[in-house]
Amino acid sequence: MTTIAAPPRSPAYVKKALYAGLALTLIATLAPLIDLVTADSIGDHVRAAYPDWSADLVAKDRNAITIYLVAVGALGLAGWLWSIVAVTRGKRRARGISTTLFLIGATVQLIGLSIGGEAYTTIVPTLHGVLGFLPSLAGLVAVVGLWRHK
């Protein structure tokens, strides 16, 4: 008689890391929107790169950067939720899903931290780039925990 073993349960810290990543992603997603209505550091970033631009052009570029950051954050939130559900349900594919999403998310965030354009040193302001990358650290902890617990 053959017995079928249940998939191994992941360590408790994996779920904590996943929820921390979800929370950090929520903060990184809301930060550009809060910035838009308060400090406008993204607008300052655009004005520093293009001091001769009109207020209208600065606003368009600022809005484009903000929309990009919020869209990436929203996709990240969906990815975290997908990973949390997969790990909570003990799905065999949780490792693969989580690892793939981590690699995609970390790559997108590293690109955001490093890519420049025309007059920009980096298109995404450093503060928002770092905020966006922080969830990747939680993702690394979660992925390592998932693979260490085979």
Solvent accessible surface area in square Angstrom, and as a share of the most:
residue,aa,sasa,rsa
1,M,233,1.04
2,T,123,0.71
3,T,116,0.68
4,I,155,0.79
5,A,80,0.62
6,A,87,0.67
7,P,45,0.28
8,P,63,0.40
9,R,191,0.70
10,S,32,0.21
11,P,35,0.22
12,A,74,0.57
13,Y,94,0.36
14,V,0,0.00
15,K,65,0.28
16,K,145,0.61
17,A,10,0.08
18,L,3,0.02
19,Y,115,0.44
20,A,45,0.35
21,G,0,0.00
22,L,38,0.19
23,A,51,0.39
24,L,56,0.28
25,T,9,0.05
26,L,85,0.42
27,I,95,0.48
28,A,15,0.12
29,T,10,0.06
30,L,78,0.39
31,A,18,0.14
32,P,1,0.01
33,L,74,0.37
34,I,101,0.51
35,D,15,0.08
36,L,58,0.29
37,V,121,0.69
38,T,95,0.55
39,A,72,0.56
40,D,26,0.14
41,S,40,0.26
42,I,1,0.00
43,G,0,0.00
44,D,73,0.38
45,H,42,0.19
46,V,0,0.00
47,R,100,0.37
48,A,85,0.66
49,A,18,0.14
50,Y,32,0.12
51,P,105,0.66
52,D,140,0.72
53,W,86,0.30
54,S,60,0.39
55,A,88,0.68
56,D,87,0.45
57,L,84,0.42
58,V,4,0.02
59,A,27,0.21
60,K,124,0.53
61,D,37,0.19
62,R,46,0.17
63,N,56,0.29
64,A,56,0.44
65,I,9,0.04
66,T,4,0.03
67,I,117,0.60
68,Y,91,0.35
69,L,21,0.11
70,V,36,0.21
71,A,49,0.38
72,V,30,0.17
73,G,8,0.07
74,A,51,0.40
75,L,135,0.67
76,G,26,0.25
77,L,36,0.18
78,A,58,0.45
79,G,11,0.11
80,W,30,0.11
81,L,95,0.47
82,W,145,0.51
83,S,4,0.03
84,I,12,0.06
85,V,66,0.38
86,A,5,0.04
87,V,10,0.06
88,T,75,0.43
89,R,172,0.63
90,G,27,0.25
91,K,79,0.34
92,R,169,0.62
93,R,155,0.57
94,A,6,0.04
95,R,57,0.21
96,G,39,0.37
97,I,23,0.12
98,S,5,0.03
99,T,31,0.18
100,T,72,0.42
101,L,49,0.24
102,F,41,0.17
103,L,103,0.51
104,I,98,0.50
105,G,30,0.29
106,A,13,0.10
107,T,72,0.42
108,V,48,0.27
109,Q,31,0.14
110,L,94,0.47
111,I,86,0.44
112,G,5,0.05
113,L,49,0.25
114,S,80,0.52
115,I,90,0.46
116,G,33,0.31
117,G,24,0.23
118,E,168,0.75
119,A,53,0.41
120,Y,24,0.09
121,T,125,0.73
122,T,23,0.14
123,I,59,0.30
124,V,7,0.04
125,P,11,0.07
126,T,94,0.55
127,L,112,0.56
128,H,8,0.04
129,G,2,0.02
130,V,69,0.40
131,L,40,0.20
132,G,10,0.09
133,F,49,0.20
134,L,61,0.30
135,P,9,0.06
136,S,11,0.07
137,L,91,0.45
138,A,11,0.09
139,G,4,0.04
140,L,84,0.42
141,V,75,0.43
142,A,1,0.01
143,V,15,0.09
144,V,68,0.39
145,G,0,0.00
146,L,10,0.05
147,W,106,0.37
148,R,191,0.70
149,H,76,0.34
150,K,154,0.65
